[in-house]
Amino acid sequence: MERSVDFYTLEKGILALKEQVDSLAESDDLDKKDRIAALRRDIEKEWAKIAPKLTTAHIVQIARHPKRPYTLDYIASLFQDFMEMHGDRRFADDPAIVAGLAFYKGRTVAVIGHQKGRTTRARIERNFGQANPEGYRKALRVMLEAEKFGFPVITLVDTPGAYPGIGAEERGQAEAIAFNLKTIATLKTPIVNVVIGEGGSGGGLGIGFGDQLMILEHSFYSVISPEGCAAILWKDQNAVEKAAENLGLRATTLLEFGIVDKIIPEPPGGAHIDPEQTFRNVDKHIYQALKKLEGLPVDELLEERYRKIRKIGMFEER
């Protein structure tokens, strides 16, 4: 398959317009509101030209965009008085997963998410959002705390996958993720999951399972990365675009197959072009999901969660 132009080249015109928006927003220009609105319309026009050309590989690049909002950005925007918890009480703290309690619209919730880091130093410290077993055990510790006090759980998924290092395997990476899934299946409190960027393999699944799974429009959720798939099936990194197309990782495909429950729209150009609008969109959908789930008796909540998982996938009998 011939390689298409990457997304970072396609979006150059939109980024130039966004720089003008950001510059105006910080200025004392009396007419800046109208001028910003005009620039936003120009962004919409540029995006209308680009959107029909987007391949699945482009969606992967948007989901991985270095300026895309991360978990801590959502926490700062949507929640109040976030109290982070550290450590799994077995081995260590894992900075790749942020977990703690916060206020959300007047009530306490547990918030858990992958964090990649913005700077080179932060990316290294947070292992590029790739959690070790202690990260998943920390997440589960916070979930069990939430269950104990009747707090809903909100998770934000954004990882290339669980860390595949030797130490992680020695400390039980697969067991930690599997135990999370087993425990979450019967956790007696509402769980809302939002894929905000990458939802890679078991690393995403370890905290990306619950009652309502939502995904941002240009995020993806996949059993393996396109690069990993290309290496295994084609043994050729030139097959990444082919792998991305065949994995069916687009939000619309995931919705069609019943893997995700809702697609959250992104502003023109992607979440990184207008983070504030993205936060408002995510806020609206989280609130609606919690309102629906918190009205269910626990037995019904667990039964619906079980049914949701059981109906995923299709097969034919001949």
ChimeraX commands (.cxc) that place a marker at each C-alpha (Angstrom):
marker #1 position 0.00,0.00,0.00 radius 0.5
marker #1 position 1.38,3.41,-0.98 radius 0.5
marker #1 position 1.99,5.65,1.99 radius 0.5
marker #1 position -0.29,8.68,2.20 radius 0.5
marker #1 position 0.75,12.15,3.38 radius 0.5
marker #1 position 0.95,12.13,7.17 radius 0.5
marker #1 position -1.58,14.05,9.25 radius 0.5
marker #1 position 1.01,16.50,10.57 radius 0.5
marker #1 position 1.52,17.76,7.02 radius 0.5
marker #1 position -2.22,17.93,6.31 radius 0.5
marker #1 position -2.93,20.04,9.41 radius 0.5
marker #1 position -0.31,22.75,8.82 radius 0.5
marker #1 position -2.89,25.27,7.58 radius 0.5
marker #1 position -5.14,24.61,10.59 radius 0.5
marker #1 position -2.23,24.96,13.02 radius 0.5
marker #1 position -1.35,28.34,11.49 radius 0.5
marker #1 position -4.92,29.50,12.07 radius 0.5
marker #1 position -4.87,28.16,15.63 radius 0.5
marker #1 position -1.70,30.13,16.37 radius 0.5
marker #1 position -3.55,33.27,15.30 radius 0.5
marker #1 position -6.47,32.34,17.59 radius 0.5
marker #1 position -4.11,31.79,20.54 radius 0.5
marker #1 position -2.28,35.05,19.86 radius 0.5
marker #1 position -5.54,37.02,19.69 radius 0.5
marker #1 position -6.88,35.37,22.86 radius 0.5
marker #1 position -3.89,36.74,24.80 radius 0.5
marker #1 position -4.08,40.21,23.25 radius 0.5
marker #1 position -5.98,43.34,24.35 radius 0.5
marker #1 position -7.66,43.69,20.95 radius 0.5
marker #1 position -11.19,45.04,21.49 radius 0.5
marker #1 position -12.48,43.19,18.43 radius 0.5
marker #1 position -10.79,39.90,19.30 radius 0.5
marker #1 position -14.05,38.01,19.95 radius 0.5
marker #1 position -15.31,38.60,16.40 radius 0.5
marker #1 position -11.89,37.96,14.87 radius 0.5
marker #1 position -11.49,34.70,16.80 radius 0.5
marker #1 position -14.94,33.62,15.65 radius 0.5
marker #1 position -13.93,34.33,12.03 radius 0.5
marker #1 position -10.72,32.33,12.45 radius 0.5
marker #1 position -12.71,29.43,13.93 radius 0.5
marker #1 position -14.90,29.47,10.81 radius 0.5
marker #1 position -11.76,29.34,8.67 radius 0.5
marker #1 position -10.59,26.32,10.66 radius 0.5
marker #1 position -13.94,24.63,10.01 radius 0.5
marker #1 position -13.56,25.26,6.27 radius 0.5
marker #1 position -10.02,23.85,6.22 radius 0.5
marker #1 position -11.15,20.83,8.21 radius 0.5
marker #1 position -14.03,20.20,5.81 radius 0.5
marker #1 position -11.42,19.80,3.04 radius 0.5
marker #1 position -9.20,17.48,5.09 radius 0.5
marker #1 position -11.73,15.26,6.90 radius 0.5
marker #1 position -12.89,13.24,3.83 radius 0.5
marker #1 position -9.25,12.35,3.06 radius 0.5
marker #1 position -8.44,10.93,6.49 radius 0.5
marker #1 position -7.24,7.33,6.49 radius 0.5
marker #1 position -7.26,5.08,9.55 radius 0.5
marker #1 position -3.52,5.72,9.86 radius 0.5
marker #1 position -4.30,9.44,10.09 radius 0.5
marker #1 position -6.76,8.73,12.93 radius 0.5
marker #1 position -3.96,6.92,14.77 radius 0.5
marker #1 position -1.73,9.98,14.33 radius 0.5
marker #1 position -4.44,12.33,15.62 radius 0.5
marker #1 position -4.98,10.07,18.67 radius 0.5
marker #1 position -1.23,10.24,19.36 radius 0.5
marker #1 position -0.87,13.96,18.66 radius 0.5
marker #1 position 1.67,15.44,21.10 radius 0.5
marker #1 position -0.60,18.44,21.78 radius 0.5
marker #1 position -3.70,16.36,22.44 radius 0.5
marker #1 position -5.18,16.84,25.96 radius 0.5
marker #1 position -4.00,14.24,28.47 radius 0.5
marker #1 position -5.58,12.88,31.65 radius 0.5
marker #1 position -4.21,15.62,33.92 radius 0.5
marker #1 position -5.63,18.26,31.55 radius 0.5
marker #1 position -9.10,16.71,31.86 radius 0.5
marker #1 position -8.74,16.47,35.64 radius 0.5
marker #1 position -7.78,20.15,35.88 radius 0.5
marker #1 position -10.70,21.20,33.69 radius 0.5
marker #1 position -13.56,18.91,34.79 radius 0.5
marker #1 position -12.89,18.06,38.43 radius 0.5
marker #1 position -12.27,19.95,41.66 radius 0.5
marker #1 position -9.96,19.24,44.60 radius 0.5
marker #1 position -8.32,16.19,43.01 radius 0.5
marker #1 position -6.50,14.18,45.68 radius 0.5
marker #1 position -4.02,11.85,44.02 radius 0.5
marker #1 position -3.24,8.49,45.59 radius 0.5
marker #1 position 0.12,6.82,45.13 radius 0.5
marker #1 position 1.42,3.26,45.28 radius 0.5
marker #1 position -0.09,-0.20,45.00 radius 0.5
marker #1 position 0.83,-1.23,48.58 radius 0.5
marker #1 position 2.94,-4.06,47.13 radius 0.5
marker #1 position 5.84,-2.73,45.10 radius 0.5
marker #1 position 5.90,0.94,44.09 radius 0.5
marker #1 position 4.06,3.90,42.62 radius 0.5
marker #1 position 3.60,3.99,38.85 radius 0.5
marker #1 position 3.51,7.52,37.38 radius 0.5
marker #1 position 2.09,6.15,34.09 radius 0.5
marker #1 position -1.28,5.92,35.83 radius 0.5
marker #1 position -2.82,8.81,37.75 radius 0.5
marker #1 position -5.48,7.81,40.29 radius 0.5
marker #1 position -7.35,9.51,43.10 radius 0.5
marker #1 position -10.55,11.09,44.38 radius 0.5
marker #1 position -12.11,14.37,43.26 radius 0.5
marker #1 position -15.34,16.34,43.29 radius 0.5
marker #1 position -17.43,16.21,40.13 radius 0.5
marker #1 position -20.51,18.45,40.04 radius 0.5
marker #1 position -20.82,18.40,43.80 radius 0.5
marker #1 position -20.14,14.75,44.51 radius 0.5
marker #1 position -17.07,12.60,45.10 radius 0.5
marker #1 position -15.82,10.34,42.31 radius 0.5
marker #1 position -12.74,8.22,41.68 radius 0.5
marker #1 position -10.73,9.36,38.65 radius 0.5
marker #1 position -8.14,7.11,37.03 radius 0.5
marker #1 position -6.22,7.59,33.80 radius 0.5
marker #1 position -3.04,7.02,31.84 radius 0.5
marker #1 position -0.66,9.99,31.69 radius 0.5
marker #1 position 2.00,10.29,28.96 radius 0.5
marker #1 position 3.79,13.51,29.86 radius 0.5
marker #1 position 4.46,16.65,27.79 radius 0.5
marker #1 position 8.20,17.22,28.03 radius 0.5
marker #1 position 10.93,14.69,27.28 radius 0.5
marker #1 position 11.70,14.34,30.99 radius 0.5
marker #1 position 8.00,13.88,31.89 radius 0.5
marker #1 position 7.54,11.30,29.13 radius 0.5
marker #1 position 10.44,9.28,30.45 radius 0.5
marker #1 position 9.23,9.60,34.07 radius 0.5
marker #1 position 5.74,8.45,33.06 radius 0.5
marker #1 position 7.10,5.78,30.73 radius 0.5
marker #1 position 5.13,7.25,27.80 radius 0.5
marker #1 position 1.87,6.23,29.45 radius 0.5
marker #1 position 2.81,2.53,29.48 radius 0.5
marker #1 position 1.85,1.18,32.89 radius 0.5
marker #1 position 3.61,-1.52,34.89 radius 0.5
marker #1 position 1.69,-4.05,37.03 radius 0.5
marker #1 position 1.85,-1.72,40.02 radius 0.5
marker #1 position -0.01,0.89,37.96 radius 0.5
marker #1 position -2.94,-1.44,37.38 radius 0.5
marker #1 position -2.88,-2.56,41.01 radius 0.5
marker #1 position -2.90,1.08,42.13 radius 0.5
marker #1 position -5.88,1.72,39.86 radius 0.5
marker #1 position -7.70,-1.25,41.34 radius 0.5
marker #1 position -6.92,-0.10,44.89 radius 0.5
marker #1 position -8.63,3.22,44.14 radius 0.5
marker #1 position -11.58,1.46,42.49 radius 0.5
marker #1 position -12.09,-0.74,45.56 radius 0.5
marker #1 position -11.92,2.37,47.76 radius 0.5
marker #1 position -14.61,3.95,45.57 radius 0.5
marker #1 position -16.80,0.84,45.88 radius 0.5
marker #1 position -16.43,0.87,49.66 radius 0.5
marker #1 position -17.84,4.41,49.92 radius 0.5
marker #1 position -20.23,4.26,46.97 radius 0.5
marker #1 position -18.29,6.63,44.71 radius 0.5
marker #1 position -18.65,6.28,40.90 radius 0.5
marker #1 position -15.47,5.51,38.93 radius 0.5
marker #1 position -14.37,7.48,35.87 radius 0.5
marker #1 position -11.42,6.24,33.82 radius 0.5
marker #1 position -9.56,8.02,31.02 radius 0.5
marker #1 position -7.77,5.66,28.63 radius 0.5
marker #1 position -4.70,6.84,26.71 radius 0.5
marker #1 position -1.85,4.36,26.32 radius 0.5
marker #1 position 0.11,2.59,23.57 radius 0.5
marker #1 position -0.21,-0.53,25.74 radius 0.5
marker #1 position 0.97,-2.05,29.00 radius 0.5
marker #1 position 4.74,-1.88,29.44 radius 0.5
marker #1 position 6.31,-5.07,27.97 radius 0.5
marker #1 position 9.60,-4.94,29.90 radius 0.5
marker #1 position 11.18,-7.91,31.68 radius 0.5
marker #1 position 10.56,-6.43,35.14 radius 0.5
marker #1 position 6.89,-5.90,34.35 radius 0.5
marker #1 position 6.56,-9.51,33.24 radius 0.5
marker #1 position 8.40,-10.75,36.33 radius 0.5
marker #1 position 6.00,-8.81,38.57 radius 0.5
marker #1 position 2.93,-10.28,36.84 radius 0.5
marker #1 position 1.81,-7.86,34.15 radius 0.5
marker #1 position -0.75,-10.22,32.59 radius 0.5
marker #1 position -2.07,-11.32,36.00 radius 0.5
marker #1 position -2.51,-7.71,37.14 radius 0.5
marker #1 position -4.60,-6.81,34.09 radius 0.5
marker #1 position -6.60,-10.05,34.26 radius 0.5
marker #1 position -7.29,-9.56,37.99 radius 0.5
marker #1 position -8.46,-6.01,37.28 radius 0.5
marker #1 position -10.94,-7.30,34.70 radius 0.5
marker #1 position -12.20,-10.00,37.06 radius 0.5
marker #1 position -12.70,-7.53,39.92 radius 0.5
marker #1 position -14.20,-4.74,37.80 radius 0.5
marker #1 position -16.77,-7.20,36.45 radius 0.5
marker #1 position -18.41,-7.32,39.89 radius 0.5
marker #1 position -17.49,-3.88,41.27 radius 0.5
marker #1 position -20.63,-2.56,42.95 radius 0.5
marker #1 position -20.48,1.02,41.75 radius 0.5
marker #1 position -21.00,2.73,38.36 radius 0.5
marker #1 position -17.98,2.79,36.03 radius 0.5
marker #1 position -17.64,5.18,33.08 radius 0.5
marker #1 position -14.72,4.80,30.67 radius 0.5
marker #1 position -13.58,7.37,28.11 radius 0.5
marker #1 position -10.90,6.66,25.49 radius 0.5
marker #1 position -9.26,10.09,25.09 radius 0.5
marker #1 position -6.37,9.06,22.83 radius 0.5
marker #1 position -4.86,5.63,22.30 radius 0.5
marker #1 position -6.58,2.56,23.69 radius 0.5
marker #1 position -3.83,0.07,23.09 radius 0.5
marker #1 position -4.14,-3.65,23.79 radius 0.5
marker #1 position -4.40,-4.95,27.37 radius 0.5
marker #1 position -2.88,-1.70,28.59 radius 0.5
marker #1 position -6.06,0.12,27.67 radius 0.5
marker #1 position -8.33,-2.72,28.71 radius 0.5
marker #1 position -6.87,-2.84,32.24 radius 0.5
marker #1 position -8.81,0.32,33.18 radius 0.5
marker #1 position -11.05,0.58,30.09 radius 0.5
marker #1 position -13.85,-1.74,31.12 radius 0.5
marker #1 position -17.11,-0.88,32.84 radius 0.5
marker #1 position -20.73,0.14,32.33 radius 0.5
marker #1 position -20.40,2.84,29.68 radius 0.5
marker #1 position -17.44,2.92,27.30 radius 0.5
marker #1 position -17.17,6.14,25.28 radius 0.5
marker #1 position -14.55,7.22,22.79 radius 0.5
marker #1 position -13.52,10.57,21.40 radius 0.5
marker #1 position -14.19,10.84,17.68 radius 0.5
marker #1 position -10.53,10.66,16.62 radius 0.5
marker #1 position -9.30,8.21,19.26 radius 0.5
marker #1 position -8.87,4.49,18.77 radius 0.5
marker #1 position -9.25,1.28,20.76 radius 0.5
marker #1 position -7.41,-1.77,19.46 radius 0.5
marker #1 position -6.17,-5.23,20.36 radius 0.5
marker #1 position -2.70,-4.23,19.12 radius 0.5
marker #1 position -0.98,-1.18,17.65 radius 0.5
marker #1 position -0.83,-0.96,13.85 radius 0.5
marker #1 position 2.97,-1.15,14.08 radius 0.5
marker #1 position 2.81,-4.33,16.16 radius 0.5
marker #1 position 0.25,-5.86,13.83 radius 0.5
marker #1 position 2.36,-5.03,10.76 radius 0.5
marker #1 position 5.44,-6.58,12.38 radius 0.5
marker #1 position 3.64,-9.81,13.31 radius 0.5
marker #1 position 1.46,-10.41,10.25 radius 0.5
marker #1 position 3.45,-8.80,7.43 radius 0.5
marker #1 position 6.90,-8.56,9.02 radius 0.5
marker #1 position 7.13,-5.20,7.31 radius 0.5
marker #1 position 6.74,-1.71,8.79 radius 0.5
marker #1 position 5.64,-0.47,5.37 radius 0.5
marker #1 position 2.40,-2.38,6.06 radius 0.5
marker #1 position 1.38,-0.12,8.97 radius 0.5
marker #1 position -1.38,1.60,6.96 radius 0.5
marker #1 position -2.72,-1.75,5.78 radius 0.5
marker #1 position -2.68,-3.04,9.37 radius 0.5
marker #1 position -4.51,0.06,10.63 radius 0.5
marker #1 position -7.26,-0.37,8.04 radius 0.5
marker #1 position -7.71,-4.07,8.82 radius 0.5
marker #1 position -7.76,-3.69,12.60 radius 0.5
marker #1 position -11.09,-1.84,12.51 radius 0.5
marker #1 position -9.97,0.57,15.20 radius 0.5
marker #1 position -11.96,3.66,14.12 radius 0.5
marker #1 position -14.57,4.92,16.56 radius 0.5
marker #1 position -17.37,4.40,14.01 radius 0.5
marker #1 position -16.37,0.76,13.48 radius 0.5
marker #1 position -16.12,0.16,17.22 radius 0.5
marker #1 position -19.63,1.58,17.67 radius 0.5
marker #1 position -20.98,-0.59,14.85 radius 0.5
marker #1 position -19.62,-3.73,16.51 radius 0.5
marker #1 position -20.95,-2.77,19.94 radius 0.5
marker #1 position -17.51,-2.41,21.53 radius 0.5
marker #1 position -18.05,1.25,22.46 radius 0.5
marker #1 position -21.35,2.75,23.54 radius 0.5
marker #1 position -20.96,6.35,22.37 radius 0.5
marker #1 position -18.73,8.53,20.22 radius 0.5
marker #1 position -17.92,11.94,21.70 radius 0.5
marker #1 position -17.50,14.57,18.96 radius 0.5
marker #1 position -14.27,16.54,18.66 radius 0.5
marker #1 position -13.95,20.13,17.41 radius 0.5
marker #1 position -12.77,20.69,13.80 radius 0.5
marker #1 position -9.11,19.72,13.53 radius 0.5
marker #1 position -9.16,17.42,16.54 radius 0.5
marker #1 position -9.12,17.77,20.33 radius 0.5
marker #1 position -5.78,19.60,20.33 radius 0.5
marker #1 position -7.14,22.47,18.20 radius 0.5
marker #1 position -9.80,23.44,20.75 radius 0.5
marker #1 position -9.21,21.64,24.07 radius 0.5
marker #1 position -11.83,23.72,25.91 radius 0.5
marker #1 position -14.58,22.58,23.54 radius 0.5
marker #1 position -13.32,19.00,23.89 radius 0.5
marker #1 position -13.55,19.27,27.69 radius 0.5
marker #1 position -17.13,20.54,27.41 radius 0.5
marker #1 position -18.09,17.66,25.11 radius 0.5
marker #1 position -16.54,15.04,27.41 radius 0.5
marker #1 position -18.08,16.69,30.49 radius 0.5
marker #1 position -21.56,16.54,28.94 radius 0.5
marker #1 position -21.29,12.83,28.10 radius 0.5
marker #1 position -19.78,11.81,31.44 radius 0.5
marker #1 position -22.55,13.64,33.28 radius 0.5
marker #1 position -25.26,11.99,31.18 radius 0.5
marker #1 position -23.74,8.53,31.64 radius 0.5
marker #1 position -23.42,8.90,35.43 radius 0.5
marker #1 position -26.95,10.24,35.75 radius 0.5
marker #1 position -28.27,7.16,33.94 radius 0.5
marker #1 position -26.10,4.62,35.78 radius 0.5
marker #1 position -26.56,6.00,39.28 radius 0.5
marker #1 position -30.30,5.49,38.98 radius 0.5
marker #1 position -29.89,1.70,38.62 radius 0.5
marker #1 position -30.03,-0.74,41.57 radius 0.5
marker #1 position -26.70,-2.54,42.07 radius 0.5
marker #1 position -28.02,-5.93,40.92 radius 0.5
marker #1 position -29.35,-4.42,37.71 radius 0.5
marker #1 position -26.12,-2.47,37.19 radius 0.5
marker #1 position -24.03,-5.64,37.41 radius 0.5
marker #1 position -26.42,-7.61,35.19 radius 0.5
marker #1 position -26.31,-4.90,32.52 radius 0.5
marker #1 position -22.49,-4.83,32.73 radius 0.5
marker #1 position -22.38,-8.60,32.24 radius 0.5
marker #1 position -24.78,-8.44,29.29 radius 0.5
marker #1 position -22.80,-5.63,27.68 radius 0.5
marker #1 position -19.60,-7.68,27.69 radius 0.5
marker #1 position -21.28,-10.92,26.59 radius 0.5
marker #1 position -22.82,-9.38,23.48 radius 0.5
marker #1 position -19.54,-8.04,22.09 radius 0.5
marker #1 position -18.42,-9.84,18.93 radius 0.5
marker #1 position -20.11,-11.73,16.13 radius 0.5
marker #1 position -20.01,-15.27,14.82 radius 0.5
marker #1 position -21.73,-17.35,12.17 radius 0.5
marker #1 position -22.90,-20.95,12.42 radius 0.5
marker #1 position -22.80,-23.02,9.23 radius 0.5
marker link #1:1,2 radius 0.2
marker link #1:2,3 radius 0.2
marker link #1:3,4 radius 0.2
marker link #1:4,5 radius 0.2
marker link #1:5,6 radius 0.2
marker link #1:6,7 radius 0.2
marker link #1:7,8 radius 0.2
marker link #1:8,9 radius 0.2
marker link #1:9,10 radius 0.2
marker link #1:10,11 radius 0.2
marker link #1:11,12 radius 0.2
marker link #1:12,13 radius 0.2
marker link #1:13,14 radius 0.2
marker link #1:14,15 radius 0.2
marker link #1:15,16 radius 0.2
marker link #1:16,17 radius 0.2
marker link #1:17,18 radius 0.2
marker link #1:18,19 radius 0.2
marker link #1:19,20 radius 0.2
marker link #1:20,21 radius 0.2
marker link #1:21,22 radius 0.2
marker link #1:22,23 radius 0.2
marker link #1:23,24 radius 0.2
marker link #1:24,25 radius 0.2
marker link #1:25,26 radius 0.2
marker link #1:26,27 radius 0.2
marker link #1:27,28 radius 0.2
marker link #1:28,29 radius 0.2
marker link #1:29,30 radius 0.2
marker link #1:30,31 radius 0.2
marker link #1:31,32 radius 0.2
marker link #1:32,33 radius 0.2
marker link #1:33,34 radius 0.2
marker link #1:34,35 radius 0.2
marker link #1:35,36 radius 0.2
marker link #1:36,37 radius 0.2
marker link #1:37,38 radius 0.2
marker link #1:38,39 radius 0.2
marker link #1:39,40 radius 0.2
marker link #1:40,41 radius 0.2
marker link #1:41,42 radius 0.2
marker link #1:42,43 radius 0.2
marker link #1:43,44 radius 0.2
marker link #1:44,45 radius 0.2
marker link #1:45,46 radius 0.2
marker link #1:46,47 radius 0.2
marker link #1:47,48 radius 0.2
marker link #1:48,49 radius 0.2
marker link #1:49,50 radius 0.2
marker link #1:50,51 radius 0.2
marker link #1:51,52 radius 0.2
marker link #1:52,53 radius 0.2
marker link #1:53,54 radius 0.2
marker link #1:54,55 radius 0.2
marker link #1:55,56 radius 0.2
marker link #1:56,57 radius 0.2
marker link #1:57,58 radius 0.2
marker link #1:58,59 radius 0.2
marker link #1:59,60 radius 0.2
marker link #1:60,61 radius 0.2
marker link #1:61,62 radius 0.2
marker link #1:62,63 radius 0.2
marker link #1:63,64 radius 0.2
marker link #1:64,65 radius 0.2
marker link #1:65,66 radius 0.2
marker link #1:66,67 radius 0.2
marker link #1:67,68 radius 0.2
marker link #1:68,69 radius 0.2
marker link #1:69,70 radius 0.2
marker link #1:70,71 radius 0.2
marker link #1:71,72 radius 0.2
marker link #1:72,73 radius 0.2
marker link #1:73,74 radius 0.2
marker link #1:74,75 radius 0.2
marker link #1:75,76 radius 0.2
marker link #1:76,77 radius 0.2
marker link #1:77,78 radius 0.2
marker link #1:78,79 radius 0.2
marker link #1:79,80 radius 0.2
marker link #1:80,81 radius 0.2
marker link #1:81,82 radius 0.2
marker link #1:82,83 radius 0.2
marker link #1:83,84 radius 0.2
marker link #1:84,85 radius 0.2
marker link #1:85,86 radius 0.2
marker link #1:86,87 radius 0.2
marker link #1:87,88 radius 0.2
marker link #1:88,89 radius 0.2
marker link #1:89,90 radius 0.2
marker link #1:90,91 radius 0.2
marker link #1:91,92 radius 0.2
marker link #1:92,93 radius 0.2
marker link #1:93,94 radius 0.2
marker link #1:94,95 radius 0.2
marker link #1:95,96 radius 0.2
marker link #1:96,97 radius 0.2
marker link #1:97,98 radius 0.2
marker link #1:98,99 radius 0.2
marker link #1:99,100 radius 0.2
marker link #1:100,101 radius 0.2
marker link #1:101,102 radius 0.2
marker link #1:102,103 radius 0.2
marker link #1:103,104 radius 0.2
marker link #1:104,105 radius 0.2
marker link #1:105,106 radius 0.2
marker link #1:106,107 radius 0.2
marker link #1:107,108 radius 0.2
marker link #1:108,109 radius 0.2
marker link #1:109,110 radius 0.2
marker link #1:110,111 radius 0.2
marker link #1:111,112 radius 0.2
marker link #1:112,113 radius 0.2
marker link #1:113,114 radius 0.2
marker link #1:114,115 radius 0.2
marker link #1:115,116 radius 0.2
marker link #1:116,117 radius 0.2
marker link #1:117,118 radius 0.2
marker link #1:118,119 radius 0.2
marker link #1:119,120 radius 0.2
marker link #1:120,121 radius 0.2
marker link #1:121,122 radius 0.2
marker link #1:122,123 radius 0.2
marker link #1:123,124 radius 0.2
marker link #1:124,125 radius 0.2
marker link #1:125,126 radius 0.2
marker link #1:126,127 radius 0.2
marker link #1:127,128 radius 0.2
marker link #1:128,129 radius 0.2
marker link #1:129,130 radius 0.2
marker link #1:130,131 radius 0.2
marker link #1:131,132 radius 0.2
marker link #1:132,133 radius 0.2
marker link #1:133,134 radius 0.2
marker link #1:134,135 radius 0.2
marker link #1:135,136 radius 0.2
marker link #1:136,137 radius 0.2
marker link #1:137,138 radius 0.2
marker link #1:138,139 radius 0.2
marker link #1:139,140 radius 0.2
marker link #1:140,141 radius 0.2
marker link #1:141,142 radius 0.2
marker link #1:142,143 radius 0.2
marker link #1:143,144 radius 0.2
marker link #1:144,145 radius 0.2
marker link #1:145,146 radius 0.2
marker link #1:146,147 radius 0.2
marker link #1:147,148 radius 0.2
marker link #1:148,149 radius 0.2
marker link #1:149,150 radius 0.2
marker link #1:150,151 radius 0.2
marker link #1:151,152 radius 0.2
marker link #1:152,153 radius 0.2
marker link #1:153,154 radius 0.2
marker link #1:154,155 radius 0.2
marker link #1:155,156 radius 0.2
marker link #1:156,157 radius 0.2
marker link #1:157,158 radius 0.2
marker link #1:158,159 radius 0.2
marker link #1:159,160 radius 0.2
marker link #1:160,161 radius 0.2
marker link #1:161,162 radius 0.2
marker link #1:162,163 radius 0.2
marker link #1:163,164 radius 0.2
marker link #1:164,165 radius 0.2
marker link #1:165,166 radius 0.2
marker link #1:166,167 radius 0.2
marker link #1:167,168 radius 0.2
marker link #1:168,169 radius 0.2
marker link #1:169,170 radius 0.2
marker link #1:170,171 radius 0.2
marker link #1:171,172 radius 0.2
marker link #1:172,173 radius 0.2
marker link #1:173,174 radius 0.2
marker link #1:174,175 radius 0.2
marker link #1:175,176 radius 0.2
marker link #1:176,177 radius 0.2
marker link #1:177,178 radius 0.2
marker link #1:178,179 radius 0.2
marker link #1:179,180 radius 0.2
marker link #1:180,181 radius 0.2
marker link #1:181,182 radius 0.2
marker link #1:182,183 radius 0.2
marker link #1:183,184 radius 0.2
marker link #1:184,185 radius 0.2
marker link #1:185,186 radius 0.2
marker link #1:186,187 radius 0.2
marker link #1:187,188 radius 0.2
marker link #1:188,189 radius 0.2
marker link #1:189,190 radius 0.2
marker link #1:190,191 radius 0.2
marker link #1:191,192 radius 0.2
marker link #1:192,193 radius 0.2
marker link #1:193,194 radius 0.2
marker link #1:194,195 radius 0.2
marker link #1:195,196 radius 0.2
marker link #1:196,197 radius 0.2
marker link #1:197,198 radius 0.2
marker link #1:198,199 radius 0.2
marker link #1:199,200 radius 0.2
marker link #1:200,201 radius 0.2
marker link #1:201,202 radius 0.2
marker link #1:202,203 radius 0.2
marker link #1:203,204 radius 0.2
marker link #1:204,205 radius 0.2
marker link #1:205,206 radius 0.2
marker link #1:206,207 radius 0.2
marker link #1:207,208 radius 0.2
marker link #1:208,209 radius 0.2
marker link #1:209,210 radius 0.2
marker link #1:210,211 radius 0.2
marker link #1:211,212 radius 0.2
marker link #1:212,213 radius 0.2
marker link #1:213,214 radius 0.2
marker link #1:214,215 radius 0.2
marker link #1:215,216 radius 0.2
marker link #1:216,217 radius 0.2
marker link #1:217,218 radius 0.2
marker link #1:218,219 radius 0.2
marker link #1:219,220 radius 0.2
marker link #1:220,221 radius 0.2
marker link #1:221,222 radius 0.2
marker link #1:222,223 radius 0.2
marker link #1:223,224 radius 0.2
marker link #1:224,225 radius 0.2
marker link #1:225,226 radius 0.2
marker link #1:226,227 radius 0.2
marker link #1:227,228 radius 0.2
marker link #1:228,229 radius 0.2
marker link #1:229,230 radius 0.2
marker link #1:230,231 radius 0.2
marker link #1:231,232 radius 0.2
marker link #1:232,233 radius 0.2
marker link #1:233,234 radius 0.2
marker link #1:234,235 radius 0.2
marker link #1:235,236 radius 0.2
marker link #1:236,237 radius 0.2
marker link #1:237,238 radius 0.2
marker link #1:238,239 radius 0.2
marker link #1:239,240 radius 0.2
marker link #1:240,241 radius 0.2
marker link #1:241,242 radius 0.2
marker link #1:242,243 radius 0.2
marker link #1:243,244 radius 0.2
marker link #1:244,245 radius 0.2
marker link #1:245,246 radius 0.2
marker link #1:246,247 radius 0.2
marker link #1:247,248 radius 0.2
marker link #1:248,249 radius 0.2
marker link #1:249,250 radius 0.2
marker link #1:250,251 radius 0.2
marker link #1:251,252 radius 0.2
marker link #1:252,253 radius 0.2
marker link #1:253,254 radius 0.2
marker link #1:254,255 radius 0.2
marker link #1:255,256 radius 0.2
marker link #1:256,257 radius 0.2
marker link #1:257,258 radius 0.2
marker link #1:258,259 radius 0.2
marker link #1:259,260 radius 0.2
marker link #1:260,261 radius 0.2
marker link #1:261,262 radius 0.2
marker link #1:262,263 radius 0.2
marker link #1:263,264 radius 0.2
marker link #1:264,265 radius 0.2
marker link #1:265,266 radius 0.2
marker link #1:266,267 radius 0.2
marker link #1:267,268 radius 0.2
marker link #1:268,269 radius 0.2
marker link #1:269,270 radius 0.2
marker link #1:270,271 radius 0.2
marker link #1:271,272 radius 0.2
marker link #1:272,273 radius 0.2
marker link #1:273,274 radius 0.2
marker link #1:274,275 radius 0.2
marker link #1:275,276 radius 0.2
marker link #1:276,277 radius 0.2
marker link #1:277,278 radius 0.2
marker link #1:278,279 radius 0.2
marker link #1:279,280 radius 0.2
marker link #1:280,281 radius 0.2
marker link #1:281,282 radius 0.2
marker link #1:282,283 radius 0.2
marker link #1:283,284 radius 0.2
marker link #1:284,285 radius 0.2
marker link #1:285,286 radius 0.2
marker link #1:286,287 radius 0.2
marker link #1:287,288 radius 0.2
marker link #1:288,289 radius 0.2
marker link #1:289,290 radius 0.2
marker link #1:290,291 radius 0.2
marker link #1:291,292 radius 0.2
marker link #1:292,293 radius 0.2
marker link #1:293,294 radius 0.2
marker link #1:294,295 radius 0.2
marker link #1:295,296 radius 0.2
marker link #1:296,297 radius 0.2
marker link #1:297,298 radius 0.2
marker link #1:298,299 radius 0.2
marker link #1:299,300 radius 0.2
marker link #1:300,301 radius 0.2
marker link #1:301,302 radius 0.2
marker link #1:302,303 radius 0.2
marker link #1:303,304 radius 0.2
marker link #1:304,305 radius 0.2
marker link #1:305,306 radius 0.2
marker link #1:306,307 radius 0.2
marker link #1:307,308 radius 0.2
marker link #1:308,309 radius 0.2
marker link #1:309,310 radius 0.2
marker link #1:310,311 radius 0.2
marker link #1:311,312 radius 0.2
marker link #1:312,313 radius 0.2
marker link #1:313,314 radius 0.2
marker link #1:314,315 radius 0.2
marker link #1:315,316 radius 0.2
marker link #1:316,317 radius 0.2
marker link #1:317,318 radius 0.2
view
